[in-house]
Amino acid sequence: MIRIAVISGKGGTGKTMITAALAQLLPGGLVLADCDVDAANLELLLSPKIIRTEPFIGMKTAVIDPAFCNQCGECMDHCRFNAIERDGDIYRVNPLRCEGCAVCVHVCPIAITMQPRQTGEVMYSDTEPGHLVHARLVPGAGNSGLLVHAVKKTAMEQDRNCDLFLIDGPPGTGCPLISTISGVDIVLVVTEPSVSGLHDLKRVVAVCRQFRPRVLVAINRFDLEQSLTEVIQFWCIEENIPIIGKIPFDPMVIESVRNGVPVTFMPTSPAAQAIQILESNLEQELRYYRDQRK
């Protein structure tokens, strides 16, 4: 199985739109994962039918047992996150504020313990291109990197015999991205011709290179600022990074999103035609990668 992650240095570059289109175009057995767990929306374009849902247990949260609490208030005094609240004589922990540092347990090990807490759920679904593993994170909950790991693990365990593992990754360079690209073979970075797009492209490529995948680039809406597109192309040449796709600005992309379908369902779309070229170039990269593995 070859693992491909579609990522971006910043939000709004069209990463999910391209992932959904590639899911429709790539041949062979395919399993999909949406690792943008803080804002998972690949499902909006693939209309999944949920097969099962599993709880995700994130970091532990402090819990106060009122039977052993003597209302001294020491836990509240020592909590730097203001997670402990008082209601009359009752002290309780606000789980949305608790950071799991366990200082309160150190202060009062008799009345306070650290307990597991569900901070999300992992869904295993069926779509037309293949099975999709996606997740929802409880608003305000941490450990999104661990949830990404759980999503990838579920996909690998359930569909380990597939030819391709296609991942819609998160934007940025934080823990969710690191968990996403860990162990992948190919990373496709989607960027756009803007000052922030170029800046974040450089940052995310620097992070990816620590994990040694094959790095590829696609420029979305390349025709909106041709001068910056040329700057991105020049930088990629200097860094020996292939640009395998240039997608024009296309209002039909917005229409496809509104309709909840990949843009490849609209064959007259210029963006869809450009993504077909991107997919063809990606297939060449896949053939080269398979030959190198033999």
Protein Blocks (a to p, Z undefined) as FASTA:
>chain_A
ZZdddddfbehiommmmmmmmmmmpgcjdddddfblmlgcklmmnopadfbdcddddddd
ddddfklpgolommmmmmmnlpaccehjaccddfklpgolommmmmmmmlpccddddfbd
cdddddfkbccddddddehiahklmmmmmmmmmmmmmmmmbmbdcddddedjdfklmmmm
gopabdcddddddfklmmmmmmmmmmmmmnopacddddehklmmmmlmmmmmmmmmmnop
acfbdcdddfklmmmmmnopafklmmklmklmmmmmmmmmmmmmmmmmmmmmZZ
